[in-house]
Amino acid sequence: MADVGTDHGYLPVYLAQNGIARRIIATDSSAKSLETARRNAAARGVTDRIDFRVADGLAGVAAGEADTIVVAGLGGETIARIIADAPWIKECCKLILQPQTKLGELVRTLGDLGFSITDAELVSEKGRCYTVIVACS
C-alpha cells in the first residue's frame, strides 16, 4: 500500500505494527514531515517495513508497487490532481480517499477518470465529520 501525504506517518506505522500490509510506501512532499514519520516508525520498531520517499503525490510510486493507495487529509482538488497525474493506478488499485474540502470536485474527477465509488462513509473525530471514499477502476 502507499500512503500519499503521510505527514507524521501514523497510518503506515499502525499498518506495520498490526501486520495489515506486507509492504508500505509512505510519501510526502515535505522532507521534514517524512523525517518525523521515520522517527515515529523507529520509536515503534517498524522502519524495516516502511519505505519513506520524498515525492509530490504519486510521483515517487511506480506502477505495480502498490495495490492500495491512501490519500487523506488533503483538499479534494489536490487529491483529484494526484490521481489524474498517475494514470497507472487505474490498472491495479483500490483508492481510499479522505478529502478535507471539495468533495464534489473529487467525486466528479473520479467519475471522469473511470473510477467507481464502491463505498463511502461519514466518520467523526473530535467533533468533526469526515467523508471516507473507497474507489476502484
HELIX and SHEET records of a PDB file:
HELIX    1   1 TYR A   10  GLN A   17  1                                   8    
HELIX    2   2 ALA A   31  ALA A   43  1                                  13    
HELIX    3   3 THR A   47  ARG A   49  5                                   3    
HELIX    4   4 GLY A   76  ALA A   84  1                                   9    
HELIX    5   5 PRO A   87  GLU A   91  5                                   5    
HELIX    6   6 LEU A  103  ASP A  112  1                                  10    
SHEET    1   A 7 ILE A  50  VAL A  54  0                                        
SHEET    2   A 7 ILE A  24  ASP A  28  1                                        
SHEET    3   A 7 ALA A   2  VAL A   4  1                                        
SHEET    4   A 7 THR A  68  LEU A  74  1                                        
SHEET    5   A 7 LYS A  94  PRO A  99  1                                        
SHEET    6   A 7 ARG A 128  CYS A 136 -1                                        
SHEET    7   A 7 SER A 116  GLU A 125 -1                                        
END                                                                             
